[in-house]
Amino acid sequence: MTTTFSPFPVREDPMTPPGVSPPPSSAGPEPTLRAEAVTLGYDGRTVVEELTVGLPPGRITVIVGANACGKSTLLRGMSRLLTPRGGAVLLDGTSIHRYPAKELARRVGLLPQSPVAPDAVTAVDLVTRGRYPHQGFFQQTTQQDRDAVAEAMVVTGTLDLAGRPVDELSGGQRQRVWIAMALAQQTDILLLDEPTTYLDIAHQIEVLDLITDLNRNRGTTIVLVLHDVNLASRYADHLIAMKDGAVVAEGAPDAILTAERVREVFGLEARVLTDPVSGTPMVVPVGRHHRPVSPIGETTDGTAPEQPVPPGGPDAAVPGVPWAMRRLGDDRLASTGTPTRTPTGSDAEPPTGAAPARSHEEARP
């Protein structure tokens, strides 16, 4: 019999046999985080308007959607980094703005997109900052703090980087140190905005496996923003698809990820197959250059191949002239709509006032 190693201790439950992970509900009521009709934005610009969404407690939720659809804004609002203009974010039924800062930091952790470390701080110092919510008035580091920091750095593979300045690390190393800091915080709910940024595919899988261990063995509620839809499908218990600041659909990945939904959310033609490893939906993009085309110039599904649309829409095009040519700054082409090539042959007439054209022989010195 083989035993699967997990870096996180399994939560103890007297009704659960040794070495077996208890169900999330075994440790008592799970913390709940919910947005109720929240409106969020920046500098007078609204990004998310009257959005209501709940995070299943004790599960892994992944938010997907096109760039600038409001994914990161929602996470910032749910962590109190961004104050809603309307509505409320509720932690266990109470507005997060009513919690003292340290208490909220012990309950909800956030790893934002592209965090910035203080100058000259070492990796171990940065990870130790994750213990701040658990420290007393004099911020003395306890053995429990040191154990939490060491555990977080071991499981993220950053222990050998402990004494190195964070600003000297590679992008992937730096990202793993930030993840270690978030793990050292040991919160009930962990929000991670693009945690796989800068990581190669091996480290992406390693980090997502690590996050899954944290969820399965400690019951931590995890919320991720991911751009890779296939990784989102593999690791999510609950998937939220967003578009233009609104939730388009949410639920289990196999109920959410369809070709129609991918087209609606991302504007992308794709085939949705079954992942041969995980059995979850797998999105295979089509793209203009890989769409099968028949000899008569139509795609095999009966639609015409997509063509680029000029700035300003189709009405801005000059008949017979590619719009991209006009972007190169040829004023004569843009104003007349005629090719810039000089006519040749007996029918060609020189412009008014121009000297008569000479043959090649006459033009030689």
Secondary structure, DSSP 8 states (H G I E B T S, - for coil): ------SS-----TTS-TT----GGGGSS---EEEEEEEEEETTEEEEEEEEEEE-TTSEEEEEESTTSSHHHHHHHHTTSS--SEEEEEETTEEGGGS-HHHHHHHEEEE-SS----TT-BHHHHHHGGGGGGS-TT----HHHHHHHHHHHHHTT-GGGTTSBGGGS-HHHHHHHHHHHHHHT--SEEEEESTTTT--HHHHHHHHHHHHHHHHHH--EEEEE-S-HHHHHHH-SEEEEEETTEEEEEE-HHHH--HHHHHHHH---EEEEE-TTT-SEEEEE--GGGS-B-TTS-BTTS--------TT-GGG--TTS-HHHHTTT-HHHHHH-S--S---STT----TT------HHHH--
